[in-house]
């Protein structure tokens, strides 16, 4: 496969939205260098981003930003820099890991929590965390079970019909549309025989794009049971295709990848 054909494959995976480079690097380090003391060389980072279509200047700016924000740290190895996640970076990545790579949250119980309307407590914030979403001034859907004397918590089971307006609060229509677009792109990729013709570098670069696109989508919705979402949410199909794609785009042996890059 030549570079032009690979560029087309990346475009198919990425869609029309240009990724933020620093966010793509967060995905790259979290996917390829999560193990303790795992490091990516500057040459490896630049080769992967260049294969995706990102200019070296943009990669350099993004690396600087991540160092400044204490997400990654750099180490000199002769004349070359090597980068690794900081303790904070690894902690944040491990927190998100089950959402990105794991199964759906089937063992999570959702609750409708109602605040006492006569209470003088302030209204709930727009979004308290990844598993609590306000649906009104005194009501939220959450997987946290910490009701106070001013709250009533009711279980929302799989057999409960959730009104569309509640589903849209939990998973907004723009996220539903994004899931429909992603499932189409992932389906096209999974049917492509071109995946079996990739070099190790191209396979790794495409893997980073695929993980990034899924990560961007799944972290936009709370970690609540998916039966609460509208039928327009295609997260289940996206996850199935995502895992299928990862089986065809496995994590590379980093020594072999670096050898291939240095050989070029």
C-alpha positions in Angstrom: 0.0 0.0 0.0 1.4 3.4 -1.0 1.2 6.6 1.1 -1.7 8.0 -0.8 -3.8 4.9 -0.3 -3.0 4.9 3.4 -3.9 8.6 3.7 -7.3 7.6 2.2 -7.7 4.8 4.8 -6.8 7.3 7.6 -9.4 9.8 6.3 -12.0 7.1 6.2 -11.3 6.2 9.9 -11.0 9.8 11.0 -14.0 11.3 9.2 -14.3 15.0 8.6 -13.3 16.3 12.0 -9.6 17.2 12.4 -8.3 15.9 15.8 -6.6 18.1 18.4 -3.0 17.0 18.2 -2.5 17.0 22.0 -5.6 14.9 22.5 -4.4 12.4 19.8 -1.0 12.2 21.7 -2.9 11.4 24.9 -4.5 8.5 23.1 -1.2 7.4 21.6 0.6 7.3 25.0 -2.3 5.7 26.8 -2.6 3.0 24.1 1.1 2.3 23.4 3.0 3.4 26.6 0.8 2.7 29.6 3.0 0.1 31.2 5.4 1.4 34.0 8.5 3.0 32.5 7.3 2.5 29.0 8.6 5.3 26.7 8.1 6.4 23.1 11.0 7.9 21.3 10.7 11.3 19.6 11.3 9.6 16.3 8.4 7.1 16.9 6.0 9.8 18.0 6.9 11.9 14.9 6.7 9.0 12.5 3.2 8.0 13.8 1.8 11.5 13.7 3.4 12.1 10.2 1.8 9.0 8.9 -1.6 10.3 10.2 -1.0 13.6 8.4 0.1 15.8 11.2 3.0 18.3 10.6 6.1 18.0 12.8 5.6 21.6 14.1 2.1 20.7 15.4 3.5 17.5 17.1 6.2 19.5 18.7 3.7 22.1 20.1 1.5 19.3 21.4 4.4 17.6 23.2 5.3 20.9 24.8 1.8 21.4 26.0 1.5 17.9 27.5 4.8 18.4 29.3 3.7 21.7 30.6 0.4 20.2 31.9 2.3 17.4 33.6 0.8 14.8 31.4 4.1 13.5 30.0 7.8 13.9 30.8 10.8 13.7 28.6 14.2 12.0 29.1 17.3 12.4 27.0 18.9 9.3 25.5 22.0 10.5 23.7 20.8 13.1 21.2 17.2 11.7 21.2 14.3 12.4 23.6 12.1 9.7 24.9 8.7 10.4 26.4 6.6 8.7 29.0 3.4 9.4 30.9 3.7 11.0 34.3 2.2 9.5 37.4 -0.8 11.8 36.9 -1.0 10.8 33.2 -1.0 7.1 34.0 -3.6 7.6 36.7 -5.9 9.5 34.4 -5.4 7.0 31.6 -6.1 4.0 33.9 -9.3 5.7 35.1 -10.6 5.9 31.5 -9.2 2.5 30.4 -12.3 0.4 31.3 -14.6 2.9 29.4 -12.4 2.8 26.3 -11.4 -0.9 26.1 -13.8 -2.7 28.4 -17.4 -3.9 28.0 -20.5 -1.8 28.5 -21.4 -1.0 32.1 -23.9 -3.8 32.5 -23.4 -4.2 36.3 -24.1 -0.5 37.0 -27.3 0.5 38.7 -28.9 3.8 37.7 -30.9 5.9 40.1 -33.2 8.8 39.6 -32.4 11.2 42.5 -34.9 13.9 43.4 -34.0 16.8 45.7 -36.6 18.1 48.1 -38.2 20.9 46.1 -38.8 22.9 49.4 -35.1 22.6 50.3 -33.0 25.7 50.2 -30.1 23.7 48.6 -28.8 25.1 45.4 -29.7 23.6 42.0 -27.5 20.8 40.8 -24.6 21.7 38.6 -24.8 21.0 34.8 -22.7 17.8 35.1 -21.2 16.6 38.4 -19.0 13.8 37.1 -18.9 11.0 34.6 -21.7 9.0 36.3 -24.1 11.8 37.3 -26.2 13.9 34.9 -28.7 16.5 36.1 -32.0 16.4 34.2 -33.6 19.3 35.9 -33.0 21.9 38.7 -33.7 19.3 41.4 -33.3 16.0 39.7 -30.4 13.9 38.3 -29.7 10.4 37.0 -26.7 8.9 38.6 -24.8 5.7 39.5 -23.8 7.3 42.8 -25.9 6.2 45.7 -25.4 8.9 48.4 -28.9 10.3 49.0 -29.2 12.7 51.8 -32.2 13.6 54.0 -33.3 15.9 51.2 -33.2 13.4 48.4 -35.2 10.4 47.1 -33.3 7.8 45.1 -35.3 5.5 42.8 -33.8 2.6 40.8 -34.2 2.9 37.0 -34.3 -0.7 35.8 -34.0 -2.1 32.3 -37.8 -2.6 32.1 -38.5 1.1 32.9 -39.4 3.2 29.9 -37.2 6.3 29.9 -38.8 9.3 28.2 -36.9 10.6 25.1 -36.2 13.9 26.7 -34.4 12.1 29.6 -32.4 10.0 27.1 -31.4 13.2 25.2 -30.2 14.7 28.5 -28.0 11.7 29.1 -26.8 11.2 25.6 -27.4 14.4 23.5 -28.6 14.2 19.9 -25.3 15.5 18.6 -23.5 12.5 20.3 -26.2 10.1 18.9 -25.4 11.4 15.4 -21.6 11.1 16.1 -22.2 7.4 17.1 -24.1 6.8 13.8 -21.3 8.3 11.8 -18.6 6.4 13.7 -20.3 3.0 13.3 -20.5 3.6 9.6 -16.8 4.4 9.4 -15.8 1.5 11.6 -17.9 -0.9 9.5 -16.2 0.3 6.3 -12.8 -0.2 7.9 -13.6 -3.7 9.3 -14.6 -4.8 5.8 -11.4 -3.5 4.2 -8.9 -6.1 3.1 -6.3 -3.3 3.0 -5.8 -3.7 6.8 -3.9 -6.9 6.0 -1.5 -5.1 3.7 -0.2 -2.4 6.1 3.4 -2.0 7.3 4.0 -2.1 11.0 4.1 1.8 11.2 0.9 2.2 9.2 -0.8 -0.5 11.3 0.2 1.3 14.4 -0.8 4.8 13.2 -4.2 3.5 12.1 -4.7 1.8 15.4 -4.0 5.1 17.2 -6.6 6.8 15.0 -9.2 4.1 15.7 -8.7 4.2 19.4 -8.8 8.0 19.4 -12.1 8.1 17.5 -13.7 5.6 19.8 -12.3 7.3 22.9 -13.6 10.7 21.8 -17.1 9.2 21.5 -17.4 7.0 24.5 -16.0 9.6 26.9 -18.8 12.0 25.8 -21.4 9.9 27.5 -21.7 9.0 31.2 -20.9 5.5 32.5 -24.5 4.6 32.9 -26.4 1.5 31.6 -26.9 2.0 27.9 -30.6 0.9 28.1 -31.2 4.5 29.3 -30.1 5.9 25.9 -32.1 6.4 22.8 -32.1 3.8 19.9 -30.2 6.5 18.0 -27.2 5.8 20.2 -25.0 3.3 18.3 -22.4 2.8 21.0 -22.9 -0.9 21.4 -22.3 -1.5 17.7 -19.4 0.9 17.7 -17.8 -1.0 20.6 -18.2 -4.4 18.9 -16.5 -3.1 15.7 -13.9 -1.3 17.7 -12.8 -4.5 19.5 -12.8 -6.3 16.1 -10.6 -3.7 14.6 -8.2 -3.8 17.5 -7.8 -7.6 16.9 -6.6 -6.8 13.4 -4.5 -3.8 14.5 -2.7 -5.2 17.6 -0.3 -3.3 19.8 3.1 -3.5 18.1 6.3 -4.7 19.4 7.9 -1.3 20.1 11.5 -2.5 19.4 10.4 -3.8 16.0 8.5 -0.6 15.3 11.5 1.6 16.2 13.7 -0.6 14.0 11.4 -0.1 11.0 11.3 3.6 11.6 15.1 3.9 11.9 15.5 1.8 8.8 13.5 4.4 6.8 
